[in-house]
Amino acid sequence: MEPMGISQSKLARDIDVPVTRINNRIKHHRLIAADTILRLGKYFNINPRWEYARPI
């Protein structure tokens, strides 16, 4: 996200989720909820299925 100029805080605000949810996924601490996957897909204009293929 940093190469795109998007901080964790900005992303969390933009998709209306707690910043800890974004941070936990980036740090590979846990899977994220389906609703967050959908929000990320919409935000980045990508198919949300990409998240299911990512290893944690």
Biopython code that builds the backbone (N, CA, C, O; Angstrom):
import numpy as np
from Bio.PDB.StructureBuilder import StructureBuilder

atoms = [
    (1, "MET", "N", (0.817, -1.187, 0.000)),
    (1, "MET", "CA", (0.000, 0.000, 0.000)),
    (1, "MET", "C", (0.860, 1.250, 0.000)),
    (1, "MET", "O", (0.497, 2.255, -0.610)),
    (2, "GLU", "N", (1.991, 1.195, 0.675)),
    (2, "GLU", "CA", (2.847, 2.381, 0.741)),
    (2, "GLU", "C", (3.301, 2.856, -0.636)),
    (2, "GLU", "O", (3.355, 4.064, -0.867)),
    (3, "PRO", "N", (3.634, 1.937, -1.573)),
    (3, "PRO", "CA", (4.005, 2.426, -2.905)),
    (3, "PRO", "C", (2.874, 3.211, -3.583)),
    (3, "PRO", "O", (3.124, 4.039, -4.460)),
    (4, "MET", "N", (1.648, 2.946, -3.173)),
    (4, "MET", "CA", (0.498, 3.664, -3.731)),
    (4, "MET", "C", (0.197, 4.940, -2.961)),
    (4, "MET", "O", (-0.706, 5.694, -3.325)),
    (5, "GLY", "N", (0.956, 5.183, -1.892)),
    (5, "GLY", "CA", (0.724, 6.381, -1.090)),
    (5, "GLY", "C", (-0.476, 6.280, -0.172)),
    (5, "GLY", "O", (-1.071, 7.293, 0.196)),
    (6, "ILE", "N", (-0.838, 5.051, 0.201)),
    (6, "ILE", "CA", (-1.994, 4.835, 1.075)),
    (6, "ILE", "C", (-1.503, 4.263, 2.400)),
    (6, "ILE", "O", (-0.883, 3.200, 2.433)),
    (7, "SER", "N", (-1.777, 4.960, 3.472)),
    (7, "SER", "CA", (-1.401, 4.454, 4.794)),
    (7, "SER", "C", (-2.485, 3.504, 5.301)),
    (7, "SER", "O", (-3.606, 3.491, 4.793)),
    (8, "GLN", "N", (-2.135, 2.724, 6.296)),
    (8, "GLN", "CA", (-3.122, 1.845, 6.915)),
    (8, "GLN", "C", (-4.276, 2.659, 7.484)),
    (8, "GLN", "O", (-5.437, 2.267, 7.365)),
    (9, "SER", "N", (-3.959, 3.779, 8.094)),
    (9, "SER", "CA", (-4.999, 4.629, 8.688)),
    (9, "SER", "C", (-5.953, 5.165, 7.634)),
    (9, "SER", "O", (-7.169, 5.155, 7.825)),
    (10, "LYS", "N", (-5.399, 5.632, 6.519)),
    (10, "LYS", "CA", (-6.249, 6.172, 5.458)),
    (10, "LYS", "C", (-7.143, 5.083, 4.880)),
    (10, "LYS", "O", (-8.338, 5.298, 4.679)),
    (11, "LEU", "N", (-6.569, 3.923, 4.613)),
    (11, "LEU", "CA", (-7.361, 2.824, 4.070)),
    (11, "LEU", "C", (-8.487, 2.450, 5.027)),
    (11, "LEU", "O", (-9.634, 2.290, 4.611)),
    (12, "ALA", "N", (-8.159, 2.311, 6.304)),
    (12, "ALA", "CA", (-9.173, 1.951, 7.295)),
    (12, "ALA", "C", (-10.303, 2.975, 7.322)),
    (12, "ALA", "O", (-11.477, 2.610, 7.369)),
    (13, "ARG", "N", (-9.946, 4.253, 7.292)),
    (13, "ARG", "CA", (-10.983, 5.301, 7.268)),
    (13, "ARG", "C", (-11.820, 5.218, 6.001)),
    (13, "ARG", "O", (-13.047, 5.309, 6.047)),
    (14, "ASP", "N", (-11.152, 5.046, 4.880)),
    (14, "ASP", "CA", (-11.851, 5.037, 3.594)),
    (14, "ASP", "C", (-12.830, 3.879, 3.451)),
    (14, "ASP", "O", (-13.875, 4.026, 2.817)),
    (15, "ILE", "N", (-12.500, 2.726, 4.036)),
    (15, "ILE", "CA", (-13.415, 1.586, 3.914)),
    (15, "ILE", "C", (-14.206, 1.338, 5.198)),
    (15, "ILE", "O", (-14.941, 0.357, 5.309)),
    (16, "ASP", "N", (-14.043, 2.240, 6.161)),
    (16, "ASP", "CA", (-14.831, 2.226, 7.399)),
    (16, "ASP", "C", (-14.650, 0.946, 8.218)),
    (16, "ASP", "O", (-15.616, 0.277, 8.585)),
    (17, "VAL", "N", (-13.382, 0.627, 8.493)),
    (17, "VAL", "CA", (-13.057, -0.489, 9.382)),
    (17, "VAL", "C", (-11.994, -0.019, 10.365)),
    (17, "VAL", "O", (-11.317, 0.976, 10.106)),
    (18, "PRO", "N", (-11.834, -0.715, 11.490)),
    (18, "PRO", "CA", (-10.774, -0.343, 12.433)),
    (18, "PRO", "C", (-9.394, -0.563, 11.808)),
    (18, "PRO", "O", (-9.183, -1.529, 11.076)),
    (19, "VAL", "N", (-8.476, 0.324, 12.099)),
    (19, "VAL", "CA", (-7.119, 0.214, 11.547)),
    (19, "VAL", "C", (-6.447, -1.083, 12.002)),
    (19, "VAL", "O", (-5.591, -1.616, 11.295)),
    (20, "THR", "N", (-6.820, -1.588, 13.160)),
    (20, "THR", "CA", (-6.233, -2.850, 13.635)),
    (20, "THR", "C", (-6.580, -4.006, 12.700)),
    (20, "THR", "O", (-5.800, -4.949, 12.560)),
    (21, "ARG", "N", (-7.730, -3.937, 12.069)),
    (21, "ARG", "CA", (-8.119, -4.997, 11.134)),
    (21, "ARG", "C", (-7.180, -5.017, 9.926)),
    (21, "ARG", "O", (-6.796, -6.083, 9.446)),
    (22, "ILE", "N", (-6.822, -3.852, 9.452)),
    (22, "ILE", "CA", (-5.890, -3.758, 8.326)),
    (22, "ILE", "C", (-4.496, -4.199, 8.774)),
    (22, "ILE", "O", (-3.832, -4.979, 8.091)),
    (23, "ASN", "N", (-4.068, -3.697, 9.913)),
    (23, "ASN", "CA", (-2.735, -4.015, 10.422)),
    (23, "ASN", "C", (-2.572, -5.501, 10.696)),
    (23, "ASN", "O", (-1.541, -6.083, 10.359)),
    (24, "ASN", "N", (-3.575, -6.121, 11.301)),
    (24, "ASN", "CA", (-3.485, -7.552, 11.594)),
    (24, "ASN", "C", (-3.321, -8.373, 10.330)),
    (24, "ASN", "O", (-2.596, -9.367, 10.326)),
    (25, "ARG", "N", (-3.983, -7.970, 9.263)),
    (25, "ARG", "CA", (-3.855, -8.725, 8.011)),
    (25, "ARG", "C", (-2.487, -8.494, 7.377)),
    (25, "ARG", "O", (-1.863, -9.429, 6.874)),
    (26, "ILE", "N", (-2.034, -7.272, 7.403)),
    (26, "ILE", "CA", (-0.724, -6.971, 6.820)),
    (26, "ILE", "C", (0.376, -7.720, 7.559)),
    (26, "ILE", "O", (1.322, -8.215, 6.945)),
    (27, "LYS", "N", (0.249, -7.800, 8.863)),
    (27, "LYS", "CA", (1.247, -8.495, 9.683)),
    (27, "LYS", "C", (1.020, -10.003, 9.703)),
    (27, "LYS", "O", (1.746, -10.728, 10.384)),
    (28, "HIS", "N", (0.022, -10.481, 8.966)),
    (28, "HIS", "CA", (-0.297, -11.904, 8.861)),
    (28, "HIS", "C", (-0.741, -12.524, 10.187)),
    (28, "HIS", "O", (-0.508, -13.708, 10.430)),
    (29, "HIS", "N", (-1.374, -11.730, 11.035)),
    (29, "HIS", "CA", (-1.828, -12.261, 12.319)),
    (29, "HIS", "C", (-3.139, -13.021, 12.209)),
    (29, "HIS", "O", (-3.389, -13.941, 12.988)),
    (30, "ARG", "N", (-3.973, -12.649, 11.257)),
    (30, "ARG", "CA", (-5.265, -13.323, 11.165)),
    (30, "ARG", "C", (-5.897, -13.092, 9.808)),
    (30, "ARG", "O", (-5.529, -12.189, 9.056)),
    (31, "LEU", "N", (-6.867, -13.953, 9.530)),
    (31, "LEU", "CA", (-7.675, -13.771, 8.336)),
    (31, "LEU", "C", (-8.592, -12.578, 8.554)),
    (31, "LEU", "O", (-8.825, -12.163, 9.689)),
    (32, "ILE", "N", (-9.101, -12.038, 7.477)),
    (32, "ILE", "CA", (-10.017, -10.917, 7.623)),
    (32, "ILE", "C", (-11.420, -11.349, 7.231)),
    (32, "ILE", "O", (-11.608, -12.299, 6.471)),
    (33, "ALA", "N", (-12.385, -10.640, 7.757)),
    (33, "ALA", "CA", (-13.787, -10.964, 7.540)),
    (33, "ALA", "C", (-14.179, -10.758, 6.079)),
    (33, "ALA", "O", (-13.598, -9.937, 5.369)),
    (34, "ALA", "N", (-15.174, -11.520, 5.654)),
    (34, "ALA", "CA", (-15.644, -11.441, 4.272)),
    (34, "ALA", "C", (-16.082, -10.031, 3.900)),
    (34, "ALA", "O", (-15.840, -9.584, 2.778)),
    (35, "ASP", "N", (-16.723, -9.327, 4.824)),
    (35, "ASP", "CA", (-17.174, -7.968, 4.490)),
    (35, "ASP", "C", (-15.984, -7.043, 4.236)),
    (35, "ASP", "O", (-16.064, -6.140, 3.403)),
    (36, "THR", "N", (-14.895, -7.265, 4.946)),
    (36, "THR", "CA", (-13.697, -6.450, 4.725)),
    (36, "THR", "C", (-13.067, -6.794, 3.380)),
    (36, "THR", "O", (-12.588, -5.907, 2.673)),
    (37, "ILE", "N", (-13.066, -8.063, 3.028)),
    (37, "ILE", "CA", (-12.546, -8.474, 1.724)),
    (37, "ILE", "C", (-13.333, -7.795, 0.608)),
    (37, "ILE", "O", (-12.752, -7.318, -0.366)),
    (38, "LEU", "N", (-14.640, -7.754, 0.752)),
    (38, "LEU", "CA", (-15.472, -7.093, -0.261)),
    (38, "LEU", "C", (-15.173, -5.603, -0.333)),
    (38, "LEU", "O", (-15.105, -5.029, -1.420)),
    (39, "ARG", "N", (-14.996, -4.981, 0.820)),
    (39, "ARG", "CA", (-14.674, -3.547, 0.850)),
    (39, "ARG", "C", (-13.332, -3.270, 0.177)),
    (39, "ARG", "O", (-13.192, -2.306, -0.575)),
    (40, "LEU", "N", (-12.351, -4.122, 0.453)),
    (40, "LEU", "CA", (-11.033, -3.952, -0.164)),
    (40, "LEU", "C", (-11.106, -4.140, -1.678)),
    (40, "LEU", "O", (-10.481, -3.398, -2.434)),
    (41, "GLY", "N", (-11.870, -5.132, -2.108)),
    (41, "GLY", "CA", (-12.033, -5.358, -3.537)),
    (41, "GLY", "C", (-12.633, -4.154, -4.235)),
    (41, "GLY", "O", (-12.188, -3.754, -5.311)),
    (42, "LYS", "N", (-13.645, -3.584, -3.612)),
    (42, "LYS", "CA", (-14.284, -2.401, -4.187)),
    (42, "LYS", "C", (-13.325, -1.208, -4.174)),
    (42, "LYS", "O", (-13.240, -0.470, -5.156)),
    (43, "TYR", "N", (-12.616, -1.022, -3.083)),
    (43, "TYR", "CA", (-11.700, 0.109, -2.935)),
    (43, "TYR", "C", (-10.588, 0.065, -3.982)),
    (43, "TYR", "O", (-10.271, 1.074, -4.613)),
    (44, "PHE", "N", (-9.999, -1.126, -4.157)),
    (44, "PHE", "CA", (-8.883, -1.265, -5.087)),
    (44, "PHE", "C", (-9.326, -1.679, -6.494)),
    (44, "PHE", "O", (-8.500, -1.861, -7.388)),
    (45, "ASN", "N", (-10.633, -1.822, -6.674)),
    (45, "ASN", "CA", (-11.200, -2.193, -7.967)),
    (45, "ASN", "C", (-10.611, -3.510, -8.478)),
    (45, "ASN", "O", (-10.166, -3.618, -9.621)),
    (46, "ILE", "N", (-10.625, -4.511, -7.582)),
    (46, "ILE", "CA", (-10.130, -5.839, -7.939)),
    (46, "ILE", "C", (-11.147, -6.880, -7.492)),
    (46, "ILE", "O", (-12.005, -6.610, -6.652)),
    (47, "ASN", "N", (-11.038, -8.054, -8.059)),
    (47, "ASN", "CA", (-11.915, -9.147, -7.678)),
    (47, "ASN", "C", (-11.579, -9.563, -6.248)),
    (47, "ASN", "O", (-10.418, -9.847, -5.954)),
    (48, "PRO", "N", (-12.562, -9.604, -5.356)),
    (48, "PRO", "CA", (-12.275, -9.960, -3.957)),
    (48, "PRO", "C", (-11.725, -11.367, -3.771)),
    (48, "PRO", "O", (-11.218, -11.683, -2.695)),
    (49, "ARG", "N", (-11.809, -12.204, -4.768)),
    (49, "ARG", "CA", (-11.281, -13.568, -4.634)),
    (49, "ARG", "C", (-9.775, -13.602, -4.434)),
    (49, "ARG", "O", (-9.243, -14.599, -3.946)),
    (50, "TRP", "N", (-9.074, -12.526, -4.802)),
    (50, "TRP", "CA", (-7.618, -12.496, -4.620)),
    (50, "TRP", "C", (-7.249, -12.761, -3.170)),
    (50, "TRP", "O", (-6.241, -13.415, -2.902)),
    (51, "GLU", "N", (-8.044, -12.268, -2.230)),
    (51, "GLU", "CA", (-7.712, -12.406, -0.811)),
    (51, "GLU", "C", (-7.773, -13.859, -0.368)),
    (51, "GLU", "O", (-6.982, -14.282, 0.475)),
    (52, "TYR", "N", (-8.690, -14.618, -0.917)),
    (52, "TYR", "CA", (-8.794, -16.019, -0.522)),
    (52, "TYR", "C", (-7.588, -16.826, -0.990)),
    (52, "TYR", "O", (-7.290, -17.879, -0.426)),
    (53, "ALA", "N", (-6.905, -16.348, -2.000)),
    (53, "ALA", "CA", (-5.735, -17.060, -2.520)),
    (53, "ALA", "C", (-4.449, -16.684, -1.793)),
    (53, "ALA", "O", (-3.435, -17.366, -1.937)),
    (54, "ARG", "N", (-4.481, -15.604, -1.015)),
    (54, "ARG", "CA", (-3.267, -15.151, -0.322)),
    (54, "ARG", "C", (-2.996, -16.006, 0.902)),
    (54, "ARG", "O", (-3.905, -16.254, 1.694)),
    (55, "PRO", "N", (-1.776, -16.456, 1.069)),
    (55, "PRO", "CA", (-1.446, -17.187, 2.302)),
    (55, "PRO", "C", (-1.329, -16.225, 3.482)),
    (55, "PRO", "O", (-1.026, -15.044, 3.312)),
    (56, "ILE", "N", (-1.576, -16.751, 4.672)),
    (56, "ILE", "CA", (-1.367, -15.918, 5.863)),
    (56, "ILE", "C", (-0.073, -16.296, 6.523)),
    (56, "ILE", "O", (0.292, -15.713, 7.544)),
]
sb = StructureBuilder()
sb.init_structure("model")
sb.init_model(0)
sb.init_chain("A")
sb.init_seg("    ")
for serial, (resi, resn, name, xyz) in enumerate(atoms, 1):
    if name == "N":
        sb.init_residue(resn, " ", resi, " ")
    sb.init_atom(name, np.array(xyz, "f"), 0.0, 1.0, " ", f" {name:<3s}", serial, name[0])
structure = sb.get_structure()
